[in-house]
């Protein structure tokens, strides 16, 4: 939901049907066959949350975002499939609705990403192992970088460098206890590299 719709009282999936007229009895999804769309269609088909009279509007991801953008510019109410990480979280002032754990899983369908390495790697390459142990990405960071790549057409390497230049404090955490191959301070080496590659 856009933040203004959430603030007006639509904080749970169960609230959507109460305002069917404001939503035009529509929920916007992305490409047909997408897992998120299937879950929304299942809610409609089973009349769960009283959504039986609603219609799922399937479109491309860009088409859905365009529809949401038009609605937001006009302060209209719109319900749409959202997920993170994705630039939509930076492009729109939006909130996720509670109450659909049965369909999307707990914690708003959240997931945990783990880094896997071959057996014995961390012991053999302790320096890299330390960096992997330290490395932690935030949704905000991923949304911003994905926006640079998907919306602005930047190459992934350039988007990452730009983000690191603008957020140098993460290097202290990510590279704590890590050195360069020749034993020098990793934070200093990466900082110097980012300065040299500045556009």
Contact map, one row per residue, 1 for C-alpha under 8 A:
1110110001000000000000000000000000000000000000000000000000000000000000000000011100000000000001111000000000000000000000000000000000000000000000000000000000000000000000000000000000000000000000000000000
1111110000000000000000000000000000000000000000000000000000000000000000010000111000000000000111100000000000000000000000000000000000000000000000000000000000000000000000000000000000000000000000000000000
1111111000000000000000000000000000000000000000000000000000000000000000000000000000000000000011100000000000000000000000000000000000000000000000000000000000000000000000000000000000000000000000000000000
0111111100000000000000000000000000000000000000000000000000000000000000000000000000000000000000000000000000000000000000000000000000000000000000000000000000000000000000000000000000000000000000000000000
1111111111000000000000000000000000000000000000000000000000000000000000000000110000000000000000000000000000000000000000000000000000000000000000000000000000000000000000000000000000000000000000000000000
1111111111100000000000000000000000000000000000000000000000000000000000000000000000000000000000100000000000000000000000000000000000000000000000000000000000000000000000000000000000000000000000000000000
0011111111100000000000000000000000000000000000000000000000000000000000000000000000000000000000000000000000000000000000000000000000000000000000000000000000000000000000000000000000000000000000000000000
0001111111000000000000000000000000000000000000000000000000000000000000000000000000000000000000000000000000000000000000000000000000000000000000000000000000000000000000000000000000000000000000000000000
0000111111100010000000000000000000000000000000000000000000000000000000000000000000000000000000000000000000000000000000000000000000000000000000000000000000000000000000000000000000000000000000000000000
1000111111111011000000000000000000000000000000000000000000000000000000000000000000000000000000001000000000000000000000000000000000000000000000000000000000000000000000000000000000000000000000000000000
0000011011111010000000000000000000000000000000000000000000000000000000000000000000000000000000011100000000000000000000000000000000000000000000000000000000000000000000000000000000000000000000000000000
0000000001111111000000000000000000000000000000000000000000000000000000000000000000000000000000001110000000000000000000000000000000000000000000000000000000000000000000000000000000000000000000000000000
0000000001111111000000000000000000000000000000001000000000000000000000000000000000000000000000001111000000000000000000000000000000000000000000000000000000000000000000000000000000000000000000000000000
0000000000011111100000000000000000000000000000001100000000000000000000000000000000000000000000000010000000000000000000000000000000000000000000000000000000000000000000000000000000000000000000000000000
0000000011111111111000000000000000000000000000001000000000000000000000000000000000000000000000000000000000000000000000000000000000000000000000000000000000000000000000000000000000000000000000000000000
0000000001011111111100100000000000000000000000001010000000000000000000000000000000000000000000000000000000000000000000000000000000000000000000000000000000000000000000000000000000000000000000000000000
0000000000000111111100001000000000000000000000001110000000000000000000000000000000000000000000000000000000000000000000000000000000000000000000000000000000000000000000000000000000000000000000000000000
0000000000000011111100000000000000000000000000000000000000000000000000000000000000000000000000000000000000000000000000000000000000000000000000000000000000000000000000000000000000000000000000000000000
0000000000000011111111100000000000000000000000000000000000000000000000000000000000000000000000000000000000000000000000000000000000000000000000000000000000000000000000000000000000000000000000000000000
0000000000000001111111111100000000000000000000000000010000000000000000000000000000000000000000000000000000000000000000000000000000000000000000000000000000000000000000000000000000000000000000000000000
0000000000000000001111111000000000000000000000000000000000000000000000000000000000000000000000000000000000000000000000000000000000000000000000000000000000000000000000000000000000000000000000000000000
0000000000000000001111111000000000000000000000000000000000000000000000000001100000000000000000000000000000000000000000000000000000000000000000000000000000000000000000000000000000000000000000000000000
0000000000000001001111111110000000000000000000000000000000000000000000000000111000000000000000000000000000000000000000000000000000000000000000000000000000000000000000000000000000000000000000000000000
0000000000000000000111111100000000000000000000000000000000000000000000000000000000000000000000000000000000000000000000000000000000000000000000000000000000000000000000000000000000000000000000000000000
0000000000000000100111111110000000000000000000000000111000000000000000000000000000000000000000000000000000000000000000000000000000000000000000000000000000000000000000000000000000000000000000000000000
0000000000000000000100111111000000000000000000000000011110000000000000000000011000000000000000000000000000000000000000000000000000000000000000000000000000000000000000000000000000000000000000000000000
0000000000000000000000101111100000000000000000000000011110000000000000000000011110000000000000000000000000000000000000000000000000000000000000000000000000000000000000000000000000000000000000000000000
0000000000000000000000000111110000000000000000000000000111100001000000000000011110000000000000000000000000000000000000000000000000000000000000000000000000000000000000000000000000000000000000000000000
0000000000000000000000000011111000011000000000000000000111101001000000000000000110000000000000000000000000000000000000000000000000000000000000000000000000000000000000000000000000000000000000000000000
0000000000000000000000000001111101001000000000000000000011111011000000000000000010000000000000000000000000000000000000000000000000000000000000000000000000000000000000000000000000000000000000000000000
0000000000000000000000000000111111001000000000000000000001111000000000000000000000000000000000000000000000000000000000000000000000000000000000000000000000000000000000000000000000000000000000000000000
0000000000000000000000000000011111001000000000000000000001100000000000000000000000000000000000000000000000000000000000000000000000000000000000000000000000000000000000000000000000000000000000000000000
0000000000000000000000000000001111101100000000000000000000000000000000000000000000000000000000000000000000000000000000000000000000000000000000000000000000000000000000000000000000000000000000000000000
0000000000000000000000000000011111111100000000000000000000000000000000000000000000000000000000000000000000000000000000000000000000000000000000000000000000000000000000000000000000000000000000000000000
0000000000000000000000000000000011111110000000000000000000000000000000000000000000000000000000000000000000000000000000000000000000000000000000000000000000000000000000000000000000000000000000000000000
0000000000000000000000000000100001111111000000000000000000000000000000000000000010000000000000000000000100000000000000000000000000000000000000000000000000000000000000000000000000000000000000000000000
0000000000000000000000000000111111111111100000000000000101000000000000000000000010000000000000000000000000000000000000000000000000000000000000000000000000000000000000000000000000000000000000000000000
0000000000000000000000000000000011111111110000000000000000000000000000000000000000000000000000000000000000000000000000000000000000000000000000000000000000000000000000000000000000000000000000000000000
0000000000000000000000000000000000111111111000000000000000000000000000000000000000000000000000000000001100000000000000000000000000000000000000000000000000000000000000000000000000000000000000000000000
0000000000000000000000000000000000011111111100000000000100000000000000000000000000000000000000000000000000000000000000000000000000000000000000000000000000000000000000000000000000000000000000000000000
0000000000000000000000000000000000001111111110000000000100000000000000000000000000000000000000000000000000000000000000000000000000000000000000000000000000000000000000000000000000000000000000000000000
0000000000000000000000000000000000000111111111000000000000000000000000000000000000000000000000000000000000000000000000000000000000000000000000000000000000000000000000000000000000000000000000000000000
0000000000000000000000000000000000000011111111111011000000000000000000000000000000000000000000000000000000000000000000000000000000000000000000000000000000000000000000000000000000000000000000000000000
0000000000000000000000000000000000000001111111110111111000000000000000000000000000000000000000000000000000000000000000000000000000000000000000000000000000000000000000000000000000000000000000000000000
0000000000000000000000000000000000000000111111110001000000000000000000000000000000000000000000000000000000000000000000000000000000000000000000000000000000000000000000000000000000000000000000000000000
0000000000000000000000000000000000000000011111110001000000000000000000000000000000000000000000000000000000000000000000000000000000000000000000000000000000000000000000000000000000000000000000000000000
0000000000000000000000000000000000000000001111111111100000000000000000000000000000000000000000000000000000000000000000000000000000000000000000000000000000000000000000000000000000000000000000000000000
0000000000000000000000000000000000000000001111111111000000000000000000000000000000000000000000000000000000000000000000000000000000000000000000000000000000000000000000000000000000000000000000000000000
0000000000001111100000000000000000000000001000111110000000000000000000000000000000000000000000000000000000000000000000000000000000000000000000000000000000000000000000000000000000000000000000000000000
0000000000000100100000000000000000000000000100111111100000000000000000000000000000000000000000000000000000000000000000000000000000000000000000000000000000000000000000000000000000000000000000000000000
0000000000000001100000000000000000000000001100111111110000000000000000000000000000000000000000000000000000000000000000000000000000000000000000000000000000000000000000000000000000000000000000000000000
0000000000000000000000000000000000000000001111110111110000000000000000000000000000000000000000000000000000000000000000000000000000000000000000000000000000000000000000000000000000000000000000000000000
0000000000000000000000001000000000000000000100100111111000000000000000000000000000000000000000000000000000000000000000000000000000000000000000000000000000000000000000000000000000000000000000000000000
0000000000000000000100001110000000000000000100000011111100000000000000000000000000000000000000000000000000000000000000000000000000000000000000000000000000000000000000000000000000000000000000000000000
0000000000000000000000001110000000000000000100000000111110000000000000000000000000000000000000000000000000000000000000000000000000000000000000000000000000000000000000000000000000000000000000000000000
0000000000000000000000000111100000001001100000000000011111000000000000000000000000000000000000000000000000000000000000000000000000000000000000000000000000000000000000000000000000000000000000000000000
0000000000000000000000000111110000000000000000000000001111100000000000000000000000000000000000000000000000000000000000000000000000000000000000000000000000000000000000000000000000000000000000000000000
0000000000000000000000000001111100001000000000000000000111110001000000000000000000000000000000000000000000000000000000000000000000000000000000000000000000000000000000000000000000000000000000000000000
0000000000000000000000000001111100000000000000000000000011111111000000000000000000000000000000000000000000000000000000000000000000000000000000000000000000000000000000000000000000000000000000000000000
0000000000000000000000000000011000000000000000000000000001111111000000000000000000000000000000000000000000000000000000000000000000000000000000000000000000000000000000000000000000000000000000000000000
0000000000000000000000000000111000000000000000000000000000111111100000000000000000000000000000000000000000000000000000000000000000000000000000000000000000000000000000000000000000000000000000000000000
0000000000000000000000000000000000000000000000000000000000111111110000000000000000000000000000000000000000000000000000000000000000000000000000000000000000000000000000000000000000000000000000000000000
0000000000000000000000000000010000000000000000000000000000111111111000000000000000000000000000000000000000000000000000000000000000000000000000000000000000000000000000000000000000000000000000000000000
0000000000000000000000000001110000000000000000000000000001111111111100000000000100000000000000000000000000000000000000000000000000000000000000000000000000000000000000000000000000000000000000000000000
0000000000000000000000000000000000000000000000000000000000001111111110000000000000000001000000000000000000000000000000000000000000000000000000000000000000000000000000000000000000000000000000000000000
0000000000000000000000000000000000000000000000000000000000000111111111000000000000000000000000000000000000000000000000000000000000000000000000000000000000000000000000000000000000000000000000000000000
0000000000000000000000000000000000000000000000000000000000000011111111100000000000000000000000000000000000000000000000000000000000000000000000000000000000000000000000000000000000000000000000000000000
0000000000000000000000000000000000000000000000000000000000000001111111110000010100000000000000000000000000000000000000000000000000000000000000000000000000000000000000000000000000000000000000000000000
0000000000000000000000000000000000000000000000000000000000000000111111111000000000000000000100000000000000000000000000000000000000000000000000000000000000000000000000000000000000000000000000000000000
0000000000000000000000000000000000000000000000000000000000000000011111111100000000000000000000000000000000000000000000000000000000000000000000000000000000000000000000000000000000000000000000000000000
0000000000000000000000000000000000000000000000000000000000000000001111111111110000000000000000000000000000000000000000000000000000000000000000000000000000000000000000000000000000000000000000000000000
0100000000000000000000000000000000000000000000000000000000000000000111111111110000000000000000000000000000000000000000000000000000000000000000000000000000000000000000000000000000000000000000000000000
0000000000000000000000000000000000000000000000000000000000000000000011111111000000000000000000000000000000000000000000000000000000000000000000000000000000000000000000000000000000000000000000000000000
0000000000000000000000000000000000000000000000000000000000000000000001111111000000000000000000000000000000000000000000000000000000000000000000000000000000000000000000000000000000000000000000000000000
0000000000000000000000000000000000000000000000000000000000000000000000111111100000000000000000000000000000000000000000000000000000000000000000000000000000000000000000000000000000000000000000000000000
0000000000000000000001000000000000000000000000000000000000000000000000111111110000000000000000000000000000000000000000000000000000000000000000000000000000000000000000000000000000000000000000000000000
0100100000000000000001100000000000000000000000000000000000000000000000110011111000000000000000000000000000000000000000000000000000000000000000000000000000000000000000000000000000000000000000000000000
1100100000000000000000100111000000000000000000000000000000000000000100110001111100000000000000000000000000000000000000000000000000000000000000000000000000000000000000000000000000000000000000000000000
1100000000000000000000100111000000000000000000000000000000000000000000000000111110000000000000000000000000000000000000000000000000000000000000000000000000000000000000000000000000000000000000000000000
1000000000000000000000000011100000000000000000000000000000000001000100000000011111000000000000000000000000000000000000000000000000000000000000000000000000000000000000000000000000000000000000000000000
0000000000000000000000000011110000011000000000000000000000000000000000000000001111100000000000000000000000000000000000000000000000000000000000000000000000000000000000000000000000000000000000000000000
0000000000000000000000000000000000000000000000000000000000000000000000000000000111110001000000010000000000000000000000000000000000000000000000000000000000000000000000000000000000000000000000000000000
0000000000000000000000000000000000000000000000000000000000000000000000000000000011111100100000000000000000000000000000000000000000000000000000000000000000000000000000000000000000000000000000000000000
0000000000000000000000000000000000000000000000000000000000000000000000000000000001111100100000000000000000000000000000000000000000000000001000100000000000000000000000000000000000000000000000000000000
0000000000000000000000000000000000000000000000000000000000000000000000000000000000111110100000000000000000000000000000000000000000000000001101100100000000000000000000000000000000000000000000000000000
0000000000000000000000000000000000000000000000000000000000000000000000000000000000111111110000000000000000000000000000000000000000000000000001100110000000000000000000000000000000000000000000000000000
0000000000000000000000000000000000000000000000000000000000000000000000000000000000001111111000000000000000000000000000000000000000000000000000110110011000000000000000000000000000000000000000000000000
0000000000000000000000000000000000000000000000000000000000000000100000000000000001000111111100000000000000000000000000000000000000000000000000100000000000000000000000000000000000000000000000000000000
0000000000000000000000000000000000000000000000000000000000000000000000000000000000111111111111000000000000000000000000000000000000000000000000100000000000000000000000000000000000000000000000000000000
0000000000000000000000000000000000000000000000000000000000000000000000000000000000000111111110000000000000000000000000000000000000000000000100110010000000000000000000000000000000000000000000000000000
0000000000000000000000000000000000000000000000000000000000000000000000000000000000000011111110000000000000000000000000000000000000000000000000000000000000000000000000000000000000000000000000000000000
0100000000000000000000000000000000000000000000000000000000000000000010000000000000000001111111000000000000000000000000000000000000000000000000000000000000000000000000000000000000000000000000000000000
0110000000000000000000000000000000000000000000000000000000000000000000000000000000000000111111100000000000000000000000000000000000000000000000000000000000000000000000000000000000000000000000000000000
1110000000000000000000000000000000000000000000000000000000000000000000000000000000000000100111110000000000000000000000000000000000000000000000000000000000000000000000000000000000000000000000000000000
1110010000000000000000000000000000000000000000000000000000000000000000000000000000000000000011111000000000000000000000000000000000000000000000000000000000000000000000000000000000000000000000000000000
1000000000100000000000000000000000000000000000000000000000000000000000000000000001000000000001111100000000010000000000000000000000000000000000000000000000000000000000000000000000000000000000000000000
1000000001111000000000000000000000000000000000000000000000000000000000000000000000000000000000111111000000010000000000000000000000000000000000000000000000000000000000000000000000000000000000000000000
0000000000111000000000000000000000000000000000000000000000000000000000000000000000000000000000011111100000010000000000000000000000000000000000000000000000000000000000000000000000000000000000000000000
0000000000011100000000000000000000000000000000000000000000000000000000000000000000000000000000001111110000000000000000000000000000000000000000000000000000000000000000000000000000000000000000000000000
0000000000001000000000000000000000000000000000000000000000000000000000000000000000000000000000001111111110010000000000000000000000000000000000000000000000000000000000000000000000000000000000000000000
0000000000000000000000000000000000000000000000000000000000000000000000000000000000000000000000000111111111111000000000000000000000000000000000000000000000000000000000000000000000000000000000000000000
0000000000000000000000000000000000000000000000000000000000000000000000000000000000000000000000000011111111000000000000000000000000000000000000000000000000000000000000000000000000000000000000000000000
0000000000000000000000000000000000000010000000000000000000000000000000000000000000000000000000000001111110000000000000000000000000000000000000000000000000000000000000000000000000000000000000000000000
0000000000000000000000000000000000010010000000000000000000000000000000000000000000000000000000000001111111011000000000000000000000000000000000000000000000000000000000000000000000000000000000000000000
0000000000000000000000000000000000000000000000000000000000000000000000000000000000000000000000000001111111111100000000000000000000000000000000000000000000000000000000000000000000000000000000000000000
0000000000000000000000000000000000000000000000000000000000000000000000000000000000000000000000000000110111111100000000000000000000000000000000000000000000000000000000000000000000000000000000000000000
0000000000000000000000000000000000000000000000000000000000000000000000000000000000000000000000000000100011111100000000000000000000000000000000000000000000000000000000000000000000000000000000000000000
0000000000000000000000000000000000000000000000000000000000000000000000000000000000000000000000011101100111111100000000000000000000000000000000000000000000000000000000000000000000000000000000000000000
0000000000000000000000000000000000000000000000000000000000000000000000000000000000000000000000000000100111111110000000000000000000000000000000000000000000000000000000000000000000000000000000000000000
0000000000000000000000000000000000000000000000000000000000000000000000000000000000000000000000000000000011111111000000000000000000000000000000000000000000000000000000000000000000000000000000000000000
0000000000000000000000000000000000000000000000000000000000000000000000000000000000000000000000000000000000001111100000000000000000000000000000000000000000000000000000000000000000000000000000000000000
0000000000000000000000000000000000000000000000000000000000000000000000000000000000000000000000000000000000000111110000000000000000000000000000000000000000000000000000000000000000000000000000000000000
0000000000000000000000000000000000000000000000000000000000000000000000000000000000000000000000000000000000000011111000000000000000000000000000000000000000000000000000000000000000000000000000000000000
0000000000000000000000000000000000000000000000000000000000000000000000000000000000000000000000000000000000000001111100000000000000000000000000000000000000000000000000000000000000000000000000000000000
0000000000000000000000000000000000000000000000000000000000000000000000000000000000000000000000000000000000000000111110000000000000010000000000000000000000000000000000000000000000000000000000000000000
0000000000000000000000000000000000000000000000000000000000000000000000000000000000000000000000000000000000000000011111000000000000000000000000000000000000000000000000000000000000000000000000000000000
0000000000000000000000000000000000000000000000000000000000000000000000000000000000000000000000000000000000000000001111101100000000000000000000000000000000000000000000000000000000000000000000000000000
0000000000000000000000000000000000000000000000000000000000000000000000000000000000000000000000000000000000000000000111111000000000000000000000000000000000000000000000000000000000000000000000000000000
0000000000000000000000000000000000000000000000000000000000000000000000000000000000000000000000000000000000000000000011111100000000000000000000000000000000000000000000000000000000000000000000000000000
0000000000000000000000000000000000000000000000000000000000000000000000000000000000000000000000000000000000000000000001111111000000000000000000000000000000000000000000000000000000000000000000000000000
0000000000000000000000000000000000000000000000000000000000000000000000000000000000000000000000000000000000000000000011111111110010000000000000000000000000000000000000000000000000000000000000000000000
0000000000000000000000000000000000000000000000000000000000000000000000000000000000000000000000000000000000000000000010111111110111000000000000000000000000000000000000000000000000000000000000000000000
0000000000000000000000000000000000000000000000000000000000000000000000000000000000000000000000000000000000000000000000011111110010000000000000000000000000000000000000000000000000000000000000000000000
0000000000000000000000000000000000000000000000000000000000000000000000000000000000000000000000000000000000000000000000011111110000000000000000000000000000000000000000000000000000000000000000000000000
0000000000000000000000000000000000000000000000000000000000000000000000000000000000000000000000000000000000000000000000001111111110000000000000000000000000000000000000000000000000000000000000000000000
0000000000000000000000000000000000000000000000000000000000000000000000000000000000000000000000000000000000000000000000001111111111000000000000000000000000000000000000000000000000000000000000000000000
0000000000000000000000000000000000000000000000000000000000000000000000000000000000000000000000000000000000000000000000000000111111100000000000000000000000000000000000000000000011100000000000000000000
0000000000000000000000000000000000000000000000000000000000000000000000000000000000000000000000000000000000000000000000000100111111110000000000000000000000000000000000000000000001000000000000000000000
0000000000000000000000000000000000000000000000000000000000000000000000000000000000000000000000000000000000000000000000001110111111111000000000000000000000000000000000000000000000000000000000000000000
0000000000000000000000000000000000000000000000000000000000000000000000000000000000000000000000000000000000000000000000000100011111111100000000000000000000000000000000000000001111000000000000000000000
0000000000000000000000000000000000000000000000000000000000000000000000000000000000000000000000000000000000000000000000000000001111111110000000000000000000000000000000000000011111000000000000000000000
0000000000000000000000000000000000000000000000000000000000000000000000000000000000000000000000000000000000000000001000000000000111111110000000000000000000000000000000000000000000000000000000000000000
0000000000000000000000000000000000000000000000000000000000000000000000000000000000000000000000000000000000000000000000000000000011111110000000000000000000000000000000000000000000000000000000000000000
0000000000000000000000000000000000000000000000000000000000000000000000000000000000000000000000000000000000000000000000000000000001111111000000000000000000000000000000000000111100000000000000000000000
0000000000000000000000000000000000000000000000000000000000000000000000000000000000000000000000000000000000000000000000000000000000111111100000000000000000000000000000000000110000000000000000000000000
0000000000000000000000000000000000000000000000000000000000000000000000000000000000000000000000000000000000000000000000000000000000000111110000000000000000000000000000000000010000000000000000000000000
0000000000000000000000000000000000000000000000000000000000000000000000000000000000000000000000000000000000000000000000000000000000000011111011000000000000000000000000000000000000000000000000000000000
0000000000000000000000000000000000000000000000000000000000000000000000000000000000000000000000000000000000000000000000000000000000000001111111000000000000000000000000000000000000000000000000000000000
0000000000000000000000000000000000000000000000000000000000000000000000000000000000011000000000000000000000000000000000000000000000000000111111100000000000000000000000000000000000000000000000000000000
0000000000000000000000000000000000000000000000000000000000000000000000000000000000001000010000000000000000000000000000000000000000000000011111110000000000000000000000000000000000000000000000000000000
0000000000000000000000000000000000000000000000000000000000000000000000000000000000000000000000000000000000000000000000000000000000000000111111111000000000000000001000000000000000000000000000000000000
0000000000000000000000000000000000000000000000000000000000000000000000000000000000001100000000000000000000000000000000000000000000000000111111111100000000000000000000000000000000000000000000000000000
0000000000000000000000000000000000000000000000000000000000000000000000000000000000011111110000000000000000000000000000000000000000000000001111111110000000000000000000000000000000000000000000000000000
0000000000000000000000000000000000000000000000000000000000000000000000000000000000000010010000000000000000000000000000000000000000000000000111111111000000000000000000000000000000000000000000000000000
0000000000000000000000000000000000000000000000000000000000000000000000000000000000000000000000000000000000000000000000000000000000000000000011111111100000010011001000000000000000000000000000000000000
0000000000000000000000000000000000000000000000000000000000000000000000000000000000001110000000000000000000000000000000000000000000000000000001111111111000000000000000000000000000000000000000000000000
0000000000000000000000000000000000000000000000000000000000000000000000000000000000000110010000000000000000000000000000000000000000000000000000111111111100000000000000000000000000000000000000000000000
0000000000000000000000000000000000000000000000000000000000000000000000000000000000000000000000000000000000000000000000000000000000000000000000011111111111000010000000000000000000000000000000000000000
0000000000000000000000000000000000000000000000000000000000000000000000000000000000000000000000000000000000000000000000000000000000000000000000001111111111110010000000000000000000000000000000000000000
0000000000000000000000000000000000000000000000000000000000000000000000000000000000000010000000000000000000000000000000000000000000000000000000000111111111000000000000000000000000000000000000000000000
0000000000000000000000000000000000000000000000000000000000000000000000000000000000000010000000000000000000000000000000000000000000000000000000000111111110000000000000000000000000000000000000000000000
0000000000000000000000000000000000000000000000000000000000000000000000000000000000000000000000000000000000000000000000000000000000000000000000000011111111000000000000000000000000000000000000000000000
0000000000000000000000000000000000000000000000000000000000000000000000000000000000000000000000000000000000000000000000000000000000000000000000000001111111100000000000000000000000000000000000000000000
0000000000000000000000000000000000000000000000000000000000000000000000000000000000000000000000000000000000000000000000000000000000000000000000000001110111110110000000000000000000000000000000000000000
0000000000000000000000000000000000000000000000000000000000000000000000000000000000000000000000000000000000000000000000000000000000000000000000000000100011111110000000000000000000000000000000000000000
0000000000000000000000000000000000000000000000000000000000000000000000000000000000000000000000000000000000000000000000000000000000000000000000001000100001111111000000000000000000000000000000000000000
0000000000000000000000000000000000000000000000000000000000000000000000000000000000000000000000000000000000000000000000000000000000000000000000000000000000111111100000000000000000000000000000000000000
0000000000000000000000000000000000000000000000000000000000000000000000000000000000000000000000000000000000000000000000000000000000000000000000000000000001111111110000000000000000000000000000000000000
0000000000000000000000000000000000000000000000000000000000000000000000000000000000000000000000000000000000000000000000000000000000000000000000001001100001111111111000000000000000000000000000000000000
0000000000000000000000000000000000000000000000000000000000000000000000000000000000000000000000000000000000000000000000000000000000000000000000001000000000011111111100000000000000000000000000000000000
0000000000000000000000000000000000000000000000000000000000000000000000000000000000000000000000000000000000000000000000000000000000000000000000000000000000001111111110000000000000000000000000000100000
0000000000000000000000000000000000000000000000000000000000000000000000000000000000000000000000000000000000000000000000000000000000000000000000000000000000000111111111000000000000000000000000000000000
0000000000000000000000000000000000000000000000000000000000000000000000000000000000000000000000000000000000000000000000000000000000000000000010001000000000000011111111100000000000000000000000000000000
0000000000000000000000000000000000000000000000000000000000000000000000000000000000000000000000000000000000000000000000000000000000000000000000000000000000000001111111110110000000000000000000000100000
0000000000000000000000000000000000000000000000000000000000000000000000000000000000000000000000000000000000000000000000000000000000000000000000000000000000000000111111110000000000000000000000000100000
0000000000000000000000000000000000000000000000000000000000000000000000000000000000000000000000000000000000000000000000000000000000000000000000000000000000000000011111110000000000000000000000000000000
0000000000000000000000000000000000000000000000000000000000000000000000000000000000000000000000000000000000000000000000000000000000000000000000000000000000000000001111111100000000000000000000000000000
0000000000000000000000000000000000000000000000000000000000000000000000000000000000000000000000000000000000000000000000000000000000000000000000000000000000000000000111111111000000000000000000100000000
0000000000000000000000000000000000000000000000000000000000000000000000000000000000000000000000000000000000000000000000000000000000000000000000000000000000000000000000111111100000000000000000000000000
0000000000000000000000000000000000000000000000000000000000000000000000000000000000000000000000000000000000000000000000000000000000000000000000000000000000000000000100111111110000000000000000000000000
0000000000000000000000000000000000000000000000000000000000000000000000000000000000000000000000000000000000000000000000000000000000000000000000000000000000000000000100011111111100000000001000000000000
0000000000000000000000000000000000000000000000000000000000000000000000000000000000000000000000000000000000000000000000000000000000000000000000000000000000000000000000011111111100000000001000000000000
0000000000000000000000000000000000000000000000000000000000000000000000000000000000000000000000000000000000000000000000000000000000000110000000000000000000000000000000001111111100000000000000000000000
0000000000000000000000000000000000000000000000000000000000000000000000000000000000000000000000000000000000000000000000000000000000100111000000000000000000000000000000000111111100000000000000000000000
0000000000000000000000000000000000000000000000000000000000000000000000000000000000000000000000000000000000000000000000000000000001100100000000000000000000000000000000000011111111100000011000000000000
0000000000000000000000000000000000000000000000000000000000000000000000000000000000000000000000000000000000000000000000000000000001100100000000000000000000000000000000000011111111000000000000000000000
0000000000000000000000000000000000000000000000000000000000000000000000000000000000000000000000000000000000000000000000000000001001100000000000000000000000000000000000000000001111100000000000000000000
0000000000000000000000000000000000000000000000000000000000000000000000000000000000000000000000000000000000000000000000000000001101100000000000000000000000000000000000000000001111110000110000000000000
0000000000000000000000000000000000000000000000000000000000000000000000000000000000000000000000000000000000000000000000000000001000000000000000000000000000000000000000000000001011111111110000000000000
0000000000000000000000000000000000000000000000000000000000000000000000000000000000000000000000000000000000000000000000000000000000000000000000000000000000000000000000000000000001111111110010000000000
0000000000000000000000000000000000000000000000000000000000000000000000000000000000000000000000000000000000000000000000000000000000000000000000000000000000000000000000000000000000111111000000000000000
0000000000000000000000000000000000000000000000000000000000000000000000000000000000000000000000000000000000000000000000000000000000000000000000000000000000000000000000000000000000111111000000000000000
0000000000000000000000000000000000000000000000000000000000000000000000000000000000000000000000000000000000000000000000000000000000000000000000000000000000000000000000000000000000111111100000000000000
0000000000000000000000000000000000000000000000000000000000000000000000000000000000000000000000000000000000000000000000000000000000000000000000000000000000000000000000000000000000111111110010000000000
0000000000000000000000000000000000000000000000000000000000000000000000000000000000000000000000000000000000000000000000000000000000000000000000000000000000000000000000000000000001110011111110000000000
0000000000000000000000000000000000000000000000000000000000000000000000000000000000000000000000000000000000000000000000000000000000000000000000000000000000000000000000000000001001110001111111000000000
0000000000000000000000000000000000000000000000000000000000000000000000000000000000000000000000000000000000000000000000000000000000000000000000000000000000000000000000000011001000000000111111100000000
0000000000000000000000000000000000000000000000000000000000000000000000000000000000000000000000000000000000000000000000000000000000000000000000000000000000000000000000000000000000000000111111110000000
0000000000000000000000000000000000000000000000000000000000000000000000000000000000000000000000000000000000000000000000000000000000000000000000000000000000000000000000000000000000010001111111111000000
0000000000000000000000000000000000000000000000000000000000000000000000000000000000000000000000000000000000000000000000000000000000000000000000000000000000000000000000000000000000000000011111111100000
0000000000000000000000000000000000000000000000000000000000000000000000000000000000000000000000000000000000000000000000000000000000000000000000000000000000000000000000010000000000000000001111111110000
0000000000000000000000000000000000000000000000000000000000000000000000000000000000000000000000000000000000000000000000000000000000000000000000000000000000000000000000000000000000000000000111111111000
0000000000000000000000000000000000000000000000000000000000000000000000000000000000000000000000000000000000000000000000000000000000000000000000000000000000000000000000000000000000000000000011111111100
0000000000000000000000000000000000000000000000000000000000000000000000000000000000000000000000000000000000000000000000000000000000000000000000000000000000000000100110000000000000000000000001111111110
0000000000000000000000000000000000000000000000000000000000000000000000000000000000000000000000000000000000000000000000000000000000000000000000000000000000000000000000000000000000000000000000111111110
0000000000000000000000000000000000000000000000000000000000000000000000000000000000000000000000000000000000000000000000000000000000000000000000000000000000000000000000000000000000000000000000011111110
0000000000000000000000000000000000000000000000000000000000000000000000000000000000000000000000000000000000000000000000000000000000000000000000000000000000000000000000000000000000000000000000001111111
0000000000000000000000000000000000000000000000000000000000000000000000000000000000000000000000000000000000000000000000000000000000000000000000000000000000000000000000000000000000000000000000000111111
0000000000000000000000000000000000000000000000000000000000000000000000000000000000000000000000000000000000000000000000000000000000000000000000000000000000000000000000000000000000000000000000000000111
